[in-house]
Amino acid sequence: MKKRVKEELFTIRIIPKFSLSSRFITLILNLKLMKKVKTIVPIVLALLLIQACNSIPFKSTKADNKADSASYMIGISVGYSLKMQDVPDVNVALISKGIKDVMEKDSTVSMQDANMFLSAYFNELREVKAQQNMEKGQEFLAENKMKAGVIETESGLQYKVIQEGTGKSPVETDRVKCHYRGRLISGEEFDSSYDRGMPAEFSLRGVIRGWTEGLQLMKEGGKYELYVPASLAYGIRGGGQKIGPNETLIFEIELLEILPPQPEQKGNMDMKRMPR
């Protein structure tokens, strides 16, 4: 029994890293497990409410005990997940009904059927979003290349020199140290080494293609703005929560220096995820 509880807790704990369909269905089934295994409640609270010692007062919800607090916080977790995934037209009443039906064994829908439906539904939403982003990106790049100082390469990468460097230019096999700031074409910033107060170090072979090409155009000490089409960035997959499928990206990059070669080691971060 102890082993099973541990496995189920692990599933709940890593819910935020799953796709919405797996996260939602898994959460409902674990709620059902909690109803059967009362000893799980304090352990769940240790994961969800690390600093909670007593009942938690909420703005509009009274939690009389720790089990109620856990129940409410699970709902909060699902709500934030839905919000982060930007799921349109969510019917909260039907979400509640789905949980209630499973908990009361009144559901005629299996977990497999639910996952299949949600997988198809979210794939459809993603395809629509990807097409919209692609069209917006193409429109942006078509207008942007007409602006003063913007140069377009054969690959479709666009760049503008903010400050020309005076040092050496890197080659594809080099490692470099850079400061950078990344934003969407909407202007929303999604990453910044400036904000972290620490420049990034990486191999040109380990980043998105737009960076690999763009940095080789620069010299040490230079500062460019890169306009990266989706095909040279993260493509249909997108990048984490902030970069959607087929997003065109804008980077302000400052090439600080070319670094000495460094042998690759096991466990190094996959720099294709840069910017983080």
C-alpha positions in Angstrom: 0.0 0.0 0.0 2.8 2.4 0.9 4.4 1.9 -2.6 1.1 2.6 -4.4 0.5 5.8 -2.4 4.1 6.9 -3.2 3.5 6.3 -7.0 0.2 8.2 -6.9 1.7 11.1 -5.1 4.4 11.3 -7.7 1.8 11.5 -10.4 0.1 14.4 -8.6 3.4 16.2 -7.9 4.5 16.3 -11.6 1.1 17.3 -12.9 2.2 20.7 -14.1 4.8 19.1 -16.5 2.2 17.1 -18.4 0.0 18.1 -21.2 -3.4 19.4 -20.2 -5.3 16.2 -21.2 -3.1 13.9 -19.0 -2.9 16.4 -16.2 -6.7 16.8 -16.0 -7.7 13.2 -16.2 -4.9 12.0 -13.9 -6.0 14.6 -11.3 -9.6 13.3 -11.4 -8.5 9.7 -10.9 -6.1 10.7 -8.0 -9.0 12.5 -6.4 -10.9 9.2 -6.5 -7.9 7.5 -4.9 -7.8 10.1 -2.1 -11.4 9.3 -1.2 -10.4 5.7 -0.6 -7.1 6.2 1.1 -7.5 8.8 3.8 -3.9 8.6 4.9 -2.9 10.2 1.7 -4.3 13.6 2.6 -1.5 14.8 4.9 1.1 13.7 2.4 -0.7 15.5 -0.5 -0.7 18.6 1.6 3.0 18.3 2.2 3.4 18.5 -1.6 0.7 21.1 -2.4 0.8 23.2 0.8 4.4 23.0 2.0 4.0 25.8 4.5 0.5 25.1 5.7 0.1 23.9 9.2 -3.5 24.6 9.9 -6.7 25.3 7.8 -6.1 27.9 5.1 -8.4 30.9 4.9 -9.4 31.7 1.4 -10.9 34.9 0.0 -14.4 33.4 -0.7 -14.0 29.7 0.4 -14.1 28.4 3.9 -11.8 25.4 4.5 -12.7 23.7 7.8 -9.9 21.2 7.8 -6.8 20.1 5.9 -8.7 17.8 3.5 -10.9 20.8 2.5 -7.8 22.9 2.0 -6.3 20.2 -0.2 -9.5 19.9 -2.2 -9.6 23.6 -2.8 -5.9 23.8 -3.7 -6.3 21.0 -6.2 -9.0 23.0 -7.9 -6.7 26.0 -7.9 -4.0 23.9 -9.5 -6.4 22.8 -12.3 -7.6 26.3 -12.8 -4.1 27.7 -13.2 -3.2 24.9 -15.6 -6.2 25.7 -17.7 -5.3 29.3 -17.7 -1.7 28.7 -18.6 -2.8 26.5 -21.5 -5.1 29.3 -22.7 -8.0 26.9 -23.3 -10.9 28.8 -24.8 -14.5 28.7 -23.7 -13.9 26.5 -20.6 -17.1 25.5 -18.9 -16.2 25.3 -15.2 -19.6 23.7 -14.3 -18.9 20.8 -16.6 -15.4 20.4 -15.3 -16.9 20.1 -11.8 -19.5 17.7 -13.1 -16.8 15.5 -14.7 -14.9 15.3 -11.4 -18.2 14.6 -9.5 -19.2 11.8 -11.9 -15.8 10.0 -11.6 -15.8 10.4 -7.8 -19.3 9.0 -7.5 -18.7 6.2 -10.1 -21.4 7.8 -12.3 -19.3 8.3 -15.4 -19.7 6.2 -18.5 -16.6 7.7 -20.1 -13.3 5.8 -19.5 -10.0 7.5 -18.9 -8.8 6.2 -22.3 -11.8 7.6 -24.1 -11.4 11.0 -22.3 -7.7 11.2 -23.2 -8.3 10.3 -26.8 -11.0 13.0 -27.1 -8.9 15.6 -25.4 -5.8 14.8 -27.4 -7.7 15.3 -30.6 -9.3 18.4 -29.3 -6.1 20.1 -28.2 -4.3 19.0 -31.3 -6.9 20.8 -33.3 -6.6 23.9 -31.2 -2.9 23.8 -31.6 -3.1 23.5 -35.4 -5.4 26.5 -35.6 -3.0 28.5 -33.4 0.0 27.4 -35.4 -1.6 28.6 -38.6 -2.6 31.9 -37.1 0.9 32.5 -35.7 2.5 31.5 -39.1 0.3 34.0 -41.0 1.0 36.8 -38.4 4.7 36.1 -38.6 4.8 36.2 -42.4 3.0 39.4 -42.4 5.3 40.9 -39.8 8.5 39.8 -41.6 7.2 41.1 -45.0 6.6 44.6 -43.5 9.8 44.5 -41.3 12.2 43.8 -44.2 11.1 47.1 -45.8 12.3 49.1 -42.7 15.5 51.1 -42.8 18.6 49.1 -41.7 16.9 45.7 -41.8 18.7 43.0 -43.9 17.3 39.7 -44.9 19.4 36.6 -45.6 18.7 33.7 -48.0 17.3 31.6 -45.2 14.7 34.2 -44.3 16.5 35.5 -41.2 16.3 39.2 -40.8 18.7 41.4 -38.7 19.5 44.9 -37.9 22.9 46.2 -36.6 22.5 48.2 -33.4 26.2 48.4 -32.7 28.9 46.9 -34.9 31.6 45.0 -33.1 35.3 45.2 -33.5 36.5 41.8 -32.5 36.4 38.4 -34.3 33.4 36.7 -35.7 32.5 33.2 -34.4 32.2 30.1 -36.6 29.7 27.3 -36.1 32.0 25.2 -34.0 32.7 28.1 -31.5 31.3 28.7 -28.0 30.3 32.2 -27.2 29.2 34.4 -24.3 26.2 36.6 -25.0 23.6 38.8 -23.4 20.2 38.7 -25.0 16.6 39.6 -24.7 13.8 37.7 -26.5 10.2 38.8 -27.3 7.3 37.9 -29.4 6.1 40.1 -32.3 3.4 41.2 -30.0 6.1 42.8 -27.9 5.7 40.4 -25.0 9.1 39.6 -23.5 9.6 35.9 -22.8 13.3 35.7 -21.7 16.2 38.0 -20.8 19.7 37.3 -19.6 19.9 40.9 -18.6 17.1 40.4 -16.1 18.9 37.4 -14.7 22.1 39.4 -14.4 24.2 36.7 -16.0 25.2 36.3 -19.7 24.6 33.0 -21.4 27.4 30.7 -22.6 26.7 28.1 -25.3 27.9 26.4 -28.5 26.6 27.8 -31.8 25.7 24.2 -32.7 23.5 23.9 -29.7 21.0 26.7 -30.3 18.1 27.5 -32.7 19.2 27.9 -36.3 18.4 31.6 -36.3 21.0 32.1 -33.6 23.5 29.9 -35.2 23.3 31.9 -38.4 22.9 35.3 -36.8 25.8 35.1 -34.4 28.2 34.3 -37.2 27.3 37.6 -38.8 28.4 39.5 -35.7 31.8 40.5 -34.3 32.7 40.5 -30.6 31.4 43.6 -29.0 28.6 43.9 -31.5 24.9 44.1 -30.8 22.2 43.0 -33.3 18.5 42.6 -33.4 17.5 39.3 -35.0 14.0 38.7 -36.5 13.7 34.9 -36.6 11.0 33.1 -38.6 9.4 30.1 -37.0 11.3 27.8 -39.4 14.6 29.0 -37.9 13.2 29.0 -34.3 11.0 26.5 -32.5 8.7 25.7 -35.4 5.4 23.9 -34.8 6.5 22.6 -31.4 6.9 26.0 -29.8 9.1 26.6 -26.8 7.6 26.1 -23.4 4.6 28.0 -22.1 5.5 31.4 -23.5 6.4 30.5 -27.1 3.5 29.1 -29.1 3.6 27.0 -32.2 5.1 28.7 -35.3 5.9 31.9 -33.5 8.2 34.4 -35.1 10.7 35.7 -32.5 12.7 38.9 -32.0 16.0 38.8 -30.2 18.3 41.6 -29.1 21.7 39.9 -28.9 25.0 41.3 -27.6 28.1 39.1 -28.5 30.4 39.6 -25.6 33.2 37.2 -26.5 34.2 34.0 -28.2 35.1 31.4 -25.6 37.9 28.8 -25.6 36.8 25.3 -26.7 35.4 23.2 -23.9 34.9 19.4 -24.1 31.3 18.3 -23.9 30.3 16.5 -20.8 27.4 14.2 -20.0 24.6 15.9 -18.3 25.1 19.3 -19.9 22.0 21.3 -20.5 20.5 20.9 -24.0 21.3 24.4 -25.3 18.7 24.0 -28.1 16.4 25.2 -25.4 18.1 28.5 -25.3 16.7 31.0 -24.6 15.4 29.3 -21.5 
